[in-house]
Amino acid sequence: VGDRRSGIKRGDERGRIEAGAPEEERFNASFQRAVATKDRLLSYDRDAKRRTKVYDDATDWYSEAANPWLSEKQREEAKAKGQDEERRRREEKRKIHAKIDLFGRTVIDAGAEVE
């Protein structure tokens, strides 16, 4: 902090002023806030890799079954999972969901409600 008229600087090279006058205490408080902000940002930078997690939902069983980076066991598990999913999908297509109104003598498709 410097005096513009006389060009005299007070405080150390970091801007810290020894407390004395209320104005100097205000500068010390702002210096402490700046140091706290700097420390917080530096800790965020240090811990960014640990705090970052990526969830890759783009991969699916059909691409994993042929993935050359997986072990043979993992490829077999992915293939079995894909076949199981396909089997469930075929079975679900065969099911018929309907409501039967005996008094009104109507049949109502309830497939949308089940999904």
Phi, psi and omega in degrees: 000128182236159176266120186292329182287315185261343181077010180277134178258141175238148180096175181271183185293343180269356179096005181281134181244139174290132185295139178199292181267160179301325178296321179292324177294326177295318177294323178296320179295318179292326177296317179296320177296320179295319179295318179297318178296316178300315180297319179296316180293322178293322178292323175299318181294319180293322186262008185298318182294321180291325183277344184272126176231138179246125176252111183264100180268000184285332181283145181221174186301323185291330177273333181286332182294335180249011182289118182288347182276347180272158176286168181299320180295317180294322177295320178296319178296319179294321179295317179296320179295320178295318178295321178296317179297318179295320178297316179297321180295318178296318179295322181294326178294328182284337182286143177242125179250119183214153173250136180246120177262104185289323182284325179270353179055051178227155175243127183243131178288125181245021181297323180292325180291323181291320180294000000 
